[in-house]
Amino acid sequence: MNLRAVKAIYRFEMARAGRTLLQSIVSPVISTSLYFVVFGAAIGSRIQEVEGVSYGAFIVPGLIMLMLLTQSVSNASFGIFFPKFTGTIYEVMSAPISYVEIVLGYVGAAASKSIILGLIILATASFFVPLRIEHPFMMLLFLVLTAVTFSLLGFIIGIWADGFEKLQLVPLLVITPLTFLGGSFYAIDMLPEVWQWVTLANPVVYLVSGFRWSFYGISDVSVIASLIMIFAFLAISLGVVSWIFRTGFRLRP
């Protein structure tokens, strides 16, 4: 494997985040903190605890997951779309590097930025509410797997999109609504029974539930189901990326 090529792509993408620090780091942290303040103050005054956890602390994993999903998709989609838009992607593809190395560079950088953001928001939340992490290894595992999986999804979207407006289509119309309806701000058993079954059809529920379990040991679905779901997402995304490079979908001029 050409690690030098992977490192070059990775460093270039990470340097781009440094050049746009306000947009890449500061803006997501501020917007997520505003979610925390608004929801924690407005709803937390009416809901004191959820399953023995204060409401402010309860929503922290959901807010981190909301940011993680949207930023992973956004970072990866723009990272691959812009060189495709300018035509420099053909220079990358004609270089003596494999498709695996290209994906490692772009997806690795997007996932790294999302993980850094998640850790920053976690540290910020600790100033507002008392947090505890009962299963730190599982917390990091869910954080990394989710960032990588949705960075792969963003990579796919960036290749599929033929205009800047399409880059925001899936995050705004699919990812964000599914996250809000996926138990980020409430426990599933707070809903009527019919809506509980409907909510369980939302795949994001399993990600949020597993991530919250790593903090407080409480979950809406079993941790095994959450891990199965995230690995299924990962396998499907890898399969689609492999198909894209085999067929040259939206990559060949």
Rosetta blueprint (number, residue, H / E / L):
1 M L
2 N L
3 L H
4 R H
5 A H
6 V H
7 K H
8 A H
9 I H
10 Y H
11 R H
12 F H
13 E H
14 M H
15 A H
16 R H
17 A H
18 G H
19 R H
20 T L
21 L H
22 L H
23 Q H
24 S H
25 I H
26 V H
27 S H
28 P H
29 V H
30 I H
31 S H
32 T H
33 S H
34 L H
35 Y H
36 F H
37 V H
38 V H
39 F H
40 G H
41 A H
42 A H
43 I L
44 G L
45 S L
46 R L
47 I L
48 Q L
49 E E
50 V E
51 E L
52 G L
53 V E
54 S E
55 Y H
56 G H
57 A H
58 F H
59 I L
60 V H
61 P H
62 G H
63 L H
64 I H
65 M H
66 L H
67 M H
68 L H
69 L H
70 T H
71 Q H
72 S H
73 V H
74 S H
75 N H
76 A H
77 S H
78 F H
79 G H
80 I H
81 F H
82 F H
83 P H
84 K H
85 F H
86 T H
87 G L
88 T L
89 I H
90 Y H
91 E H
92 V H
93 M H
94 S H
95 A L
96 P L
97 I L
98 S L
99 Y H
100 V H
101 E H
102 I H
103 V H
104 L H
105 G H
106 Y H
107 V H
108 G H
109 A H
110 A H
111 A H
112 S H
113 K H
114 S H
115 I H
116 I H
117 L H
118 G H
119 L H
120 I H
121 I H
122 L H
123 A H
124 T H
125 A H
126 S L
127 F L
128 F L
129 V L
130 P L
131 L L
132 R L
133 I L
134 E L
135 H L
136 P H
137 F H
138 M H
139 M H
140 L H
141 L H
142 F H
143 L H
144 V H
145 L H
146 T H
147 A H
148 V H
149 T H
150 F H
151 S H
152 L H
153 L H
154 G H
155 F H
156 I H
157 I H
158 G H
159 I H
160 W H
161 A L
162 D L
163 G L
164 F H
165 E H
166 K H
167 L H
168 Q L
169 L H
170 V H
171 P H
172 L H
173 L H
174 V H
175 I H
176 T H
177 P H
178 L H
179 T H
180 F H
181 L L
182 G L
183 G L
184 S L
185 F L
186 Y L
187 A L
188 I H
189 D H
190 M H
191 L L
192 P L
193 E H
194 V H
195 W H
196 Q H
197 W H
198 V H
199 T H
200 L L
201 A L
202 N L
203 P L
204 V H
205 V H
206 Y H
207 L H
208 V H
209 S H
210 G H
211 F H
212 R H
213 W H
214 S H
215 F H
216 Y H
217 G L
218 I L
219 S L
220 D L
221 V L
222 S L
223 V H
224 I H
225 A H
226 S H
227 L H
228 I H
229 M H
230 I H
231 F H
232 A H
233 F H
234 L H
235 A H
236 I H
237 S H
238 L H
239 G H
240 V H
241 V H
242 S H
243 W H
244 I H
245 F H
246 R H
247 T H
248 G L
249 F L
250 R L
251 L L
252 R L
253 P L
